[in-house]
Amino acid sequence: MLVLLPPSEGKAASGRGAPLKPESLSLPGLAGARAEVLDALVELCVADEEKARDVLGLSEGLRGEVAKNAELRTAGTRPAGELYTGVLYDALGLDSLDTAARRLAGKSLLVFSGLWGAVRVGDRIPPYRCSMGVKLPGLGALGAFWRGPMAEVMPEAAGDGLVLDLRSSAYTAAWKPKGAVAERTASVRVLHAQVVDGVEKRSVVSHFNKATKGRMVRDLLLAGARPTGPAELMGVLRDLGYVVEGEAPTRAGRPWQLDVVVTEIH
């Protein structure tokens, strides 16, 4: 099982370990592309703070993020699983998993990133600010930039098992499963079901969507679940108490779309 996660804008304020060692990151086939993005981002942030703020979409209150980016090569690092602190990662609670679940997380979770392409939760990286929607000078839109490199490495990373895709739309732009890999891929959305005037209505709610996905991944890890495909995943999630709907795509080479339906949001 390979679980694809988005990063979070929320991150630990600083690293606490040795500086970045690019050669130590997972998916070494991305090394060249990572170096290009890192060079372009650091150059932008060193040369022109105002332009960097504009390119990165940062408010005045986030001006300090430009300085952090300028020092990425020498800044302290943390495991990616500690660095990201957003809603999904709070609900996932990697630091409170038992040993077996933590080991499974290290093998199964892959976090997509505008700067790094994708990293595993044990990879040590510095705090940074660079979303997949950014257009860096000389490289253009990062979602498009990463498509080629990701297409080279992701089929091997996916192996022959389930791919559970929990990424947000900005990050799906960097890699879309194709062929046999797509047929083993399940994309999940969370729907909030409410009864209004006797009629059930469903809606997508962003904040609680992230929290539910985090709890779902946590439950899968704690259960030691290793489903081999989308149909088996549905059964596992139902056994864990989730209401899941979905069916096989009508056309070959397409991913499954699963809906996790919740009646309470928290």
LUMPA-118415 format. One record per residue: residue in one letter; x, y, z of N, C-alpha, C in turn. Coordinates in steps of 0.05 Angstrom, whole numbers, plus 5000, padded with zeros to 4 digits. Layout:
<atoms>
AXYZXYZXYZ...
</atoms>
This chain:
<atoms>
M501749765000500050005000501850255000L501250434982502550694981500450904984V500851085004498851295010500051555002L498751694984499651954974498352174989L499952345002498852565019499652835008P498053035013498953315007500653405030P502253615026503753725049501853905064S502854065082501154265095502554535095E501054755094502255015097503455045125G502054925145503054935172505454755175K507654865186510054715189511354795216A513054615226514654685249516254935243A516655105264517955365259520855335251S522155125259525055095252525754805253G528054745240529154475241530854455266R531754215272533354175297535553985292G536053915267538153725261540153835241A541753665230543753745211542453855186P543954015171542854135146542053915126L540654005106539653825085541853665071K541353405068543153235052541453125029P541453265006539653184984539952884977E542352784979542752504971541452304989S540552395013539352215032536352185028L535152355011532252345007531352104991S528952004997527851784982527251864953L526751674936526251714908528551864895P530951744895533351884885533151964856G531251844841530851924813529852214810L529052334832528152614832530352814838A532752714843534952884853535553114835G535653074809536253284790534153504790A531553414790529353614790529253764816R529853624838529853764864531953974865A534353914854536454114853535654354837E534254314815533354544799531454724814V529454604827527554754842528854894866L530554754880531854874903533555114894D535055084873536755304863535055544855A532855494841531155714832529755854855L528955704875527555814898529455984915V531755874921533756014937534656264923E535256244897536156484882533956704883L531456634879529256824880529156964907C529356814929529056924955531457084965V533757014955536157164961536257434946A535357434921535657664903533657884908D531157814913529058014914526757924932E526758034956524757944976521858014966E521458254955518758324947517758154924K519558104905518757924882518157644893A519757554911519357284923516657264937R515957474952513357474965511157454945D511357604923509357604903509157334889V511457214882511456954868510356744886L511056744911510156544930507456594942G506256824936503656884946503556924976L505557064987505757105016504757375025S503357385047502457635058504757775072E504258025080506258175096507058025121G505057895133505657745158507357505155L507657415130509257175124511957255111R512657505113515157595101517557425110G517557335135519757175145520256915131E518156815116518456565102520456595079V520756835068522656875046525456835057A526056945080528756915092529256615098K527256465107527656185112528356035086N526956105064527555975038530456045029A531356285035534056365026536156205040E535556085063537555935078537055635078L535555545058534855255058537155065059R539355145046541654955045543154925071T542855115089544255105114542455075139A539855085135537955075157537754795169G537054775194536654525207534254375195T534254115198532153945186530553785207R528353685198526753505214525653285195P524953055206523452865189520952995178A520252945154517853065142515353015158G515152785171512852725187512652895212E514853015221514853215243514453495233L515453545209515453815198512653915192Y510953755180508253835173506453825197T505054045202503454065226500554145221G499654115196496854195189494853995200V492254045192490053895203490253595198L490953525174491153235167493353105185Y495553245188497853125203497253115233D495753315243494953305271493153065276A491253015258489452785261490952525257L492952515239494552275235496252205259G497352405273498752365297501052155296L502852195277504952005273506651955298D507052165314508752135338507551965359S504951915358503651745379502851465369L503751395345503251125335505050925350D504150675351505850465363508050395343T509950235352512350185336511650065309A509849865309509249735283507849925264A506050085274504650275257506550485246R508450575263510350775254512150655232R512850405235514550285215512950265188L510450195190508750175166508450445153A508150655170507950935159510451005144G512750935154515250995140515450875113K514250635109514350505084512050585065S509850675077507350705061506650995053L507551185069506651465065508551615048L507551755028509151925010507852195009V509352405016508252675017509152834992F507252934977507953084953508653374961S510353504946511453764954512253924929G511654184929512554354907515554364905L516954354928519854374928521254114923W520253904936521753644936520553434917G518353494905516953294888515353114905A516652934920515352764939517552654958V516752634983518652525004517152335022R518652155034517451985054517552125081V515952025100515652175125518152165142G520051985136522551975151524752145139D524252245115526352415102526652685116R529052755121529653005136529853245117I528053435121527953675105527653925122P528554155113528254405128525554525124P524554695142522154845138522355015112Y520255035097520355175071517555285065R517455455045514855555035514955545005C513555354992513555344963511355134955S509055234949506855044942507054954913M505554744907505554644880504354834860G502855034869501555224851503355454843V505755464854507655684849508855664821K509355894809510755914783513456034788L515555874789518255974795519556084770P520956304772522456414748524356204737G524156174711525855984697524755694696L522855634714521855364714518855354707G517455564713514555574708512955444730A510555364723508755244743509854974753L510054944779511354704790509754454785G507054474784505554234778506254114751A506654284731507454194705510454104705F512154254719514954194720515453904730W513953824750514353564763513253334748R511553374728510253154715512252954702G514253064688516152884676517752724696P519052854715520652694735518852504751M516452584758514752404774513852164757A513352204732512551984714514751774712E517251864716519451674715519651504740V519151614763519651474788517251354802M514851464797512551374812511551094806P511551004781510750724776512250524793E514850564795516550384812515850414841A515450664850514750714878512050584885A510250584866507550474871507650174873G509550044860509749754861507349624848D506449404860504249254848501849244868G501849434887499649434907497849674904L496149714925494349934925495750204927V494650404912495450684915493050834926L493250934950491151084963491751384960D490251514943490951794935489251984951L490452124970489052314987489952604982R491252644959492352914953490153104946S490653364950488953574941489453624911S487653774898487853794869490453924859A491554114874494054234865496354034862Y496253824879498453634880497953394861T495453344854494853134834495953224807A496353484803497453574777500253474772A501753404793504453324789504753034780W502752864786502852584777500052474777K499252364754496652224753497251934744P496351744761496851464755495651384728K496951214714495951124688496050814686G494550714668494550424662493950254686A495650044689495149854711495349984738V497150184741497350314767494750464774A493550594754491050734758488850544767E488850304757486750114764487050014793R489450054805489849984833489750224851T488950454839488950704854486150774864A485850854888483350954899483651244908S482151424896482051704904479651734923V480151864946478051884966477252174971R474652214973473652474982471752415006V471552615024469852585047467452765044L465052645048462552785045461152795071H460053025078458453065102455553045095A454152845106451352795101449652915122Q447653075114445753205132442953165121V441053125139438253115131436953385135V436053495113434753765113431953735102D430053795118427253765110426553485100G427753295113427153015106428752915082V430553075071432152995048435053005055E436552785049439352775055440852945034K442553125045444253285027447153235035R448953225016451753175021453453405010S455553465025457253685017460153615025V462053735011464853705017465653945035V466953875057467854085076470854055079S472354265072475254245070476654165096H476254315117477654275142477153985152F474653905153473953645164474653425145N474753485119475753295099478553215106K480253415112483053355119483253195145A481653275165481753135191480852845188T478752795173477752525169479852355155K481052465134483152315120485452245138G486252435156488352375174487652155193R485252155204484351945222484151675208M483251685183482951445167485651305163V487651465155490351355151491451245178R490951395199491851295225490651025232D488050995228486650745233487750515216L488350575191489450365174492150275184L493850475192496550405202496350245228L494650335246494450195272493349915268A491649875248490649605242492549425227G494849555219496749395203495649315176A493749475166492449405141494249435117R494049235099495649235074493849155051P491649295046489849225024491349234997T490749054980492149034954490849184932G488349264936486849404915484549564927P483249724910481049894920478649744932A477949514920475649364931476249264959E478749164962479549064988479749295008L480649524999480749765017477949835027M475949825010473249885019472349695042G473049445039472349255060473749305086V476349375084477849435108476749675122L476149885107475150135119472350085132R470749925119468149865131468549715157D470449525158470949375182471949565204L473249785197474149985216472050185224G469650145213467350315221466750545203Y467950565180467450785161465150705142V463650905134461650875114462850945087V463250755070464750795045462950705021E462950875001461450814977463350834953G462850674933464550684909464150424893E465050444868464850204851467050224830A467650004817469749994797469150184774P471150314763470750494740469550344716T468150474700466950344677468950304654R471150454655473150434634475850334646A477250174631479850074640481850304642G483750274660485850474663485050714678R482850704693481950934709482050864739P482651064756482651014785479750994795W479550864818476950854833476551114847Q473951194849473151424866471551324889L472551354913471151264937470251504953D467851484964466751684981466551585010V467751725028467451665057465351855067V463151755077460851915085460751935115V460752185125460552225154458052395161T456952345184454652495193455352705214E457652665226458652865245461352965236I461953215240464453325232465853435257H468453355260469953435283472953405277
</atoms>
